[in-house]
Amino acid sequence: MNRRAVRLGLLALLALACVVAWRVAGTAFLAAYLAAWWFCCGLVMGGLANVWVHNLSGGQWGEAIRASSLDLARTMWLLALLFLPLLLGMRDLFPWAPQAALGAGRWAGELKTGSAGFKSLWLTPWFFALRSLCYLGIWTLLAVLSRRPALQRAARFSAVALIVYALTVGLAAVDWIMSLMPLWYSSSFGLLAGTGQMLAGMALAVLLAARRGDQPPMVFRDLGNLLLMYVMTWAYLAFTQFLIIWSENLPHEIAWYLARRDGGWQAVAWLLALFHFFAPLLILLSRNAKEAPRMLGWLAAGLLAFHLLDVWWMTLPSLPVAWAQWLWTVPLACAALGAAAWAAFGGTPLVRREEVSHG
């Protein structure tokens, strides 16, 4: 009872701090909250997507990640509820929302393409909110169905779930992250965001499997190979997107990278290149490193940390906010989401022993 009171009290204090932050620096706080929320959602849905892939492909590696990924899926309903502040603060967060009634041709006056009418319809607050609720509802339903014994290993369900997830995560990334700069677009952005989520889900599952240490070296080698595949796919998509947009040098496309060239964000890009690609690549090319649970666990933890940095890099520079505001809104947003999860699931282990034994 005392622990529960402590959890609720801490949650109330953080909720009050979030309300104050919303009033003082609404755009900065909501952007930081969106980034933290997207990271957490990626751990859940990315982990589920990896389970669906295993149901279609088979292999012993899937048994090492199945229990933790499915157990984490029970938090999806909470994440859906925690997205509601972003809908309530839509006008503070998204630059297009306050002027949506003017139409894309007005708030994007420099856009002289035929897409202005489509963007005017697509970036309408009520339509945006409706789509967001649909994404959240679909993901929550998929999480619930995936935990049902009859569907946990069903190949047909997994195939349909992967298709639905691929479509919805791409649209959600466009709506929630890309539209922070409404004039910018990239045809590969949704695929890049989905790959990042699956990488994060796999990294978390590998970290938990390494901590348990109950799998043979061959399984850890397979998990390391999968991490290597995700790292290379993420790097390929990120680099090709940059190369194509930078080579075309069109004003409404290059603006996204120009915002990440100044204010210290270029250093973040170099950190991602070094520690989200080159360093993991060199380590994962070693068979001995992949078969060592402790080494693989530390690598997975590092990938999670730099995936969070990648989420910040994708989200925060899109808005004209000073670094001084990021320095306190980002930790506050992360703490708020962490406290909400702690209050809801603090007394329950992430992976139940009976689920691990049945893996």
C-alpha positions in Angstrom: 0.0 0.0 0.0 2.8 2.4 0.8 4.6 1.6 -2.4 1.5 2.2 -4.4 1.0 5.6 -2.6 4.6 6.5 -3.4 4.1 5.6 -7.1 0.8 7.6 -7.3 2.4 10.6 -5.5 5.4 10.7 -7.8 3.1 10.4 -10.8 1.0 13.3 -9.5 4.1 15.5 -9.0 5.3 14.7 -12.5 1.9 15.3 -14.0 1.8 18.8 -12.3 5.3 19.5 -13.6 4.2 18.5 -17.1 1.2 20.9 -16.9 3.5 23.7 -15.9 6.0 22.8 -18.7 3.1 22.8 -21.1 2.1 26.3 -20.1 5.7 27.6 -20.0 7.2 25.9 -23.1 4.3 24.1 -24.8 6.0 23.4 -28.2 9.3 22.2 -26.6 7.6 20.0 -24.0 5.2 18.4 -26.4 7.9 17.7 -29.0 10.0 16.0 -26.3 7.0 14.1 -25.1 6.3 12.9 -28.7 9.9 11.7 -29.1 9.8 9.8 -25.8 6.4 8.3 -26.7 7.5 7.2 -30.1 10.6 5.5 -28.6 8.4 3.6 -26.1 5.9 2.7 -28.8 8.7 1.4 -31.0 9.9 -1.0 -28.2 6.4 -2.5 -28.0 5.3 -2.6 -31.7 8.8 -3.3 -33.0 9.1 -6.3 -30.6 5.7 -7.6 -31.8 6.7 -7.2 -35.4 9.8 -9.4 -34.8 7.6 -12.1 -33.2 5.4 -12.0 -36.3 8.5 -12.4 -38.5 9.5 -15.4 -36.5 6.1 -17.0 -36.8 6.5 -16.8 -40.6 10.2 -17.8 -40.8 10.8 -20.1 -37.8 14.1 -20.7 -36.1 15.2 -21.1 -32.5 16.1 -17.4 -32.2 12.5 -16.5 -31.9 12.0 -18.5 -28.7 14.6 -16.3 -27.0 12.7 -13.1 -27.7 9.0 -14.3 -27.7 8.2 -14.1 -24.0 9.6 -10.7 -23.4 8.1 -9.2 -26.6 4.7 -10.6 -26.0 4.7 -9.6 -22.3 5.7 -6.0 -23.2 2.7 -5.9 -25.6 0.4 -5.6 -22.7 1.5 -2.0 -22.2 0.1 -0.9 -25.6 -3.2 0.2 -24.2 -1.4 2.5 -21.7 0.7 4.0 -24.5 -2.5 4.6 -26.5 -3.9 6.6 -23.6 -0.7 8.5 -23.1 -0.9 9.7 -26.7 -4.0 11.8 -25.9 -2.0 14.8 -24.5 -0.5 15.1 -28.0 -3.9 15.3 -29.6 -5.0 17.9 -27.0 -1.9 20.0 -27.6 -2.0 19.6 -31.4 -2.1 23.4 -32.0 1.0 23.9 -29.8 3.0 21.2 -31.4 2.3 21.1 -35.1 3.0 24.3 -37.1 0.2 23.6 -39.6 -2.6 23.0 -37.0 -3.3 26.7 -36.0 -3.6 27.7 -39.7 -5.2 24.5 -41.0 -8.4 26.4 -41.8 -6.5 28.5 -44.3 -5.6 25.6 -46.4 -2.3 24.3 -47.6 -2.1 26.9 -50.3 -2.1 29.7 -47.6 0.1 28.3 -44.8 2.5 26.8 -47.4 2.4 29.7 -49.8 5.7 28.8 -51.3 4.5 25.4 -52.3 3.6 25.6 -56.0 2.8 22.0 -56.6 -0.5 20.2 -57.1 -0.2 18.6 -53.7 -1.3 21.7 -51.9 -5.0 20.7 -52.0 -4.2 17.2 -50.8 -2.1 18.5 -47.9 -4.9 20.9 -47.0 -7.3 18.0 -46.6 -4.7 15.6 -45.0 -3.5 18.1 -42.4 -6.9 18.9 -41.1 -7.1 18.7 -37.3 -10.2 16.5 -37.1 -8.9 14.2 -39.8 -5.5 14.0 -38.2 -7.1 13.1 -34.8 -9.3 10.5 -36.4 -6.3 8.8 -38.2 -4.3 8.9 -35.0 -7.0 7.2 -33.0 -7.3 4.6 -35.8 -3.5 3.8 -35.6 -3.7 3.5 -31.8 -6.8 1.3 -31.9 -5.3 -1.0 -34.5 -2.0 -1.4 -32.7 -3.8 -2.0 -29.4 -6.0 -4.7 -31.1 -2.9 -6.3 -32.6 -1.2 -6.4 -29.3 -4.2 -8.0 -27.6 -4.7 -10.6 -30.3 -1.0 -11.4 -30.5 -1.1 -12.5 -26.8 -4.0 -14.9 -27.3 -2.7 -18.5 -27.2 -4.6 -19.4 -30.4 -2.8 -16.7 -32.3 0.6 -16.4 -30.7 2.1 -18.7 -33.4 -0.5 -18.4 -36.2 1.2 -17.7 -39.5 -1.8 -16.3 -41.3 -2.5 -13.8 -38.5 1.2 -12.8 -38.4 1.3 -12.2 -42.1 -1.8 -9.9 -41.9 -0.5 -8.2 -38.8 2.8 -7.4 -40.5 1.1 -5.9 -43.5 -1.2 -3.8 -41.3 1.7 -2.7 -39.1 3.8 -1.7 -42.1 1.1 0.5 -43.5 0.1 2.1 -40.2 3.5 2.8 -38.9 4.5 4.5 -42.1 1.4 6.7 -42.1 1.8 7.4 -38.4 5.5 8.5 -38.9 4.3 10.8 -41.6 1.5 12.3 -39.5 3.3 12.6 -36.2 6.9 13.3 -37.1 7.2 14.3 -40.7 4.4 16.9 -40.5 6.4 18.8 -37.8 7.9 20.3 -41.0 4.8 20.2 -43.2 6.6 21.3 -46.4 9.1 18.5 -46.2 8.5 15.0 -47.5 10.4 11.8 -48.1 9.0 8.6 -49.7 11.2 6.4 -47.5 10.6 8.1 -44.2 7.9 5.7 -43.1 10.0 2.7 -43.9 13.0 4.2 -42.1 10.8 4.8 -39.0 9.4 1.3 -39.0 12.9 -0.2 -39.4 14.0 1.8 -36.4 11.2 0.4 -34.3 12.0 -3.2 -35.2 15.6 -2.6 -34.5 14.7 -1.2 -31.1 12.3 -4.0 -30.3 15.0 -6.6 -31.3 17.7 -4.8 -29.2 15.5 -4.8 -26.1 14.6 -8.5 -26.5 18.3 -9.4 -27.0 19.3 -7.4 -24.0 16.7 -9.3 -21.8 17.8 -12.6 -23.3 21.4 -11.8 -22.6 20.6 -10.9 -19.0 18.9 -14.3 -18.6 21.8 -16.1 -20.3 19.6 -19.2 -20.8 20.2 -19.7 -24.5 23.0 -21.6 -26.3 25.7 -19.7 -28.2 24.1 -20.6 -31.6 21.0 -18.7 -30.6 22.9 -15.6 -29.6 24.8 -15.8 -32.9 21.5 -15.7 -34.7 20.3 -12.8 -32.6 23.5 -11.0 -33.4 23.0 -11.6 -37.1 19.5 -10.1 -36.9 20.8 -7.1 -35.1 23.5 -6.7 -37.8 20.7 -6.9 -40.5 18.7 -4.2 -38.8 21.7 -1.9 -38.3 22.7 -2.2 -41.9 19.1 -1.7 -43.2 18.6 1.4 -41.0 21.9 2.8 -42.2 21.1 2.1 -45.8 17.7 3.8 -45.7 19.0 6.8 -43.8 22.0 7.3 -46.1 20.0 6.9 -49.4 17.3 9.3 -48.1 20.1 11.9 -47.3 21.9 11.3 -50.6 18.8 11.6 -52.9 17.5 14.7 -51.1 20.9 16.4 -50.9 21.7 15.7 -54.5 18.3 17.1 -55.7 18.9 20.2 -53.5 15.2 21.3 -53.7 14.3 24.0 -51.2 11.2 22.2 -49.7 13.2 18.9 -49.4 16.6 20.1 -48.2 15.1 22.1 -45.4 14.8 19.1 -43.1 18.6 18.5 -43.3 19.4 22.2 -43.1 17.6 22.3 -39.7 19.9 19.5 -38.6 23.1 21.1 -39.8 23.2 23.9 -37.2 22.8 24.3 -33.4 24.8 21.2 -32.5 22.6 18.8 -34.4 25.4 18.0 -36.9 27.4 16.6 -34.0 24.5 14.3 -33.2 24.4 13.1 -36.8 28.1 12.1 -36.5 27.4 10.3 -33.2 24.7 8.3 -34.9 26.9 7.5 -37.8 29.7 6.3 -35.6 27.8 4.5 -32.8 24.5 3.5 -34.4 26.2 2.0 -37.5 30.0 1.8 -37.8 30.8 0.6 -34.2 27.9 -2.0 -34.1 28.9 -3.1 -37.6 32.5 -3.8 -36.6 31.5 -5.6 -33.4 28.7 -7.7 -35.0 31.0 -8.9 -37.8 32.9 -10.8 -35.1 31.5 -14.3 -34.4 33.0 -14.4 -31.0 31.2 -11.2 -30.0 27.9 -12.4 -31.2 28.2 -15.7 -29.2 29.1 -13.9 -26.0 25.9 -13.0 -24.1 27.5 -10.3 -22.0 29.0 -8.5 -25.1 25.8 -8.8 -27.1 23.8 -7.5 -24.1 26.0 -4.4 -23.8 25.8 -3.8 -27.6 22.0 -4.1 -27.5 21.9 -1.6 -24.7 24.0 0.8 -26.7 21.8 0.4 -29.7 18.8 1.3 -27.6 20.5 4.4 -26.3 21.5 5.6 -29.7 18.1 4.7 -31.1 16.6 7.1 -28.6 19.1 9.7 -29.8 18.0 9.0 -33.3 14.4 9.6 -32.4 15.3 12.9 -30.8 17.3 13.8 -34.0 14.3 13.0 -36.2 11.9 15.0 -34.0 13.3 17.9 -32.1 15.2 19.9 -34.8 12.1 20.2 -36.9 10.9 22.9 -34.5 12.5 26.3 -33.8 13.2 25.7 -30.1 16.4 26.7 -28.3 18.6 24.1 -26.7 18.0 25.6 -23.3 14.4 24.4 -23.5 15.4 20.9 -24.7 17.7 20.4 -21.7 14.9 20.3 -19.2 11.8 19.3 -21.3 13.4 16.2 -22.7 14.3 14.6 -19.3 10.9 15.7 -17.9 9.0 14.0 -20.8 11.0 10.8 -20.4 10.5 10.8 -16.6 6.7 11.3 -17.1 6.3 8.3 -19.4 8.5 6.2 -17.2 6.5 7.1 -14.1 3.3 6.3 -15.8 4.5 2.9 -16.7 5.9 2.4 -13.2 2.6 3.4 -11.7 0.7 1.0 -13.9 3.0 -2.0 -14.0 5.5 -1.4 -11.2 4.6 -4.5 -9.2 4.6 -6.9 -12.2 7.8 -8.3 -13.7 8.4 -7.7 -17.4 8.8 -11.4 -18.2 7.0 -14.0 -16.2 9.0 -17.1 -15.3 6.4 -19.4 -16.5 6.3 -17.7 -19.9 10.1 -18.0 -20.2 10.0 -21.7 -19.3 7.3 -22.4 -21.9 9.4 -20.6 -24.5 
